[in-house]
Amino acid sequence: MEKNKLLERITLDPEIGHGKPTIRRTRYLVESILEYLSGGDSMEDILTEFPDLEKDDILACITYATEVLKHKGLTYSAA
């Protein structure tokens, strides 16, 4: 799926998730899905745990995070 179509899956609504980015106006926070992935869960693990999500939803979270980092120029130092 093209990047813009993936990003359409990410929504910002002050009434949902305290205004944090969510997936398709659900209460699934982008940051939560990214935490699962960074914790070692696979896409298949997440899809099994949350059957109403789709593979493209997870790809949308990764795409969204990539775009935010590109535009914000954020860096992280573990030091």
QUITAMO-V830745 format. One record per backbone hydrogen bond with DSSP energy under -0.5 kcal/mol. NH is the residue of the N-H (numbers start at 1). CO is the residue of the C=O. If there is no record, write none. Layout:
BEGIN
{{NH;CO} {NH;CO}}
END
This chain:
BEGIN
{{6;2} {7;3} {8;4} {9;6} {10;7} {11;9} {11;22} {16;13} {19;13} {19;16} {20;17} {22;11} {23;28} {24;9} {24;22} {26;23} {29;27} {30;21} {33;29} {34;30} {35;31} {36;32} {37;33} {38;34} {39;35} {40;37} {41;36} {46;42} {47;43} {48;44} {49;45} {50;46} {53;50} {57;54} {58;54} {59;55} {60;56} {61;57} {62;58} {63;59} {64;60} {65;61} {66;62} {67;63} {68;64} {69;65} {70;66} {71;67} {72;68} {73;69}}
END
